[in-house]
Amino acid sequence: MRHVQPEMSTKDGFPINLVLLLQDLEFGGTQRYAIHLLKNLDPEKFSVSMWVLRGGKDMAPLLEECGKHVKWLSNSRKVGPVSLTRLAFGLARRRPDILYTLTVVPNIWGRLFGTVARVPIIVSSWRDLFPKQYESWMWPLSTRIIANSASLKDLHVNRYGVHPNRISVVHSGVDPIFFQPDMAQKAKEPTVLFMGRLAKEKDPFTLLEAFKLSLEKIPEARLKILGNGRLHKKLLAFLKSNRLESKVSVIPGVKDVRPFLREAWLFAMTSVREAFPNAILEAMSSGLPVVATKVGGIPEMVVDGETGFLCEPRDVRGVSEALTALLQNEQERISMGSKGRLRTQSKFSLENMVLETERVLLETVSNPAPNRKMN
């Protein structure tokens, strides 16, 4: 082990050469976060580039619109020898001042190759509760770790024994101008919206069961499920077996989710595991009250009884009661939605997220964490 002092690429230390390493640019909160950094970090302080390990270009148009360049290490469907070889040689040739690894596969290979290439500072992102990235062995390779919720930081400190000073919390942010309410576009029918991956940890079946109960009191209600994932076919089978096809829509993920947010009456997410889901911030910024579960960083976002209702995981009846109460009470929906929007503006704005990330990166350059393992 040795303490590595960063050597800036310019005489006065600016701009700092920063590489953001992602697995893909498919729809996802981490991808949005990285794109915001690429577009908004102070160009006088950072020269930012984005490297992507494989194909998956759902969100690439967001970069093309603002003229930002992406270095695609491969266009294949999976990360393989070609992209990993290009990553290793790219880091060795260029050796950025900071390598910021985001998502699981970059957190593994970026840290390994970055250490071998003697990249001065490696910053890693923790945005998932149980990432399969061998964290017990890998975290010492990170100069600094950025978690997007306090609960996630605490969990990893307790699980891996990481010193708390090695981990900084930077909450995810949302653009309140991009995501804002529009009452004129509200659906006529009481409409519940879910956005996210169709995966086991999101537990969409609890939401479906709860919504089914709510239909007994509000038969005109509708549920829209927006997202992609492995549970797609099972969800369609559930709707068919429960005769819910006319009440529930399962819609593939889209680049612009705002039309769905603007027509919804409330947002619901019944996950059994979460870190800090961006979809909830987007819903709150759009003026929607939130019905969600008390897991992960969600209680850091949603104030129970003020900006929405929090329920226990898999509590079908509790979720149904919360949905029904909000769908039947317009005044409470408006009040909670307004308070949620104010909360995102004060605590979870895009500007705060970028500035906090910038602060952590600059602080890491000035005071890199000791005891990072180097080969």
ABEGO torsion letter per residue (X at the ends): XBBBBBBBABAAGOBBBBBBBBABABBEAAAAAAAAAAAABBAAABBBBBBBABBGAAAAAAAAAAGBBBBBABABABBBAAAAAAAAAAAAAAGBABBBBBEAAAAAAAAAAAAAAGBABBBBBBABABBBAGAAAAAAABABBBBABAAAAAAAAAAAGBBAAABBBBBBBBBAAABBBBAAABBABBBBBBBEBBBAAAGAAAAAAAAAAAAAABAABBBBBBEBEAAAAAAAAAAAAAGAAAABBBBBBBABAAAAAAABABBBBABABBBBBAAAAAAAAAGBBBBBBBBEAAAAABBBGAAEBBBBBGBAAAAAAAAAAAAABAAAAAAAAAAAAAAAAAAABAAAAAAAAAAAAAAAAABBBBGBBBX
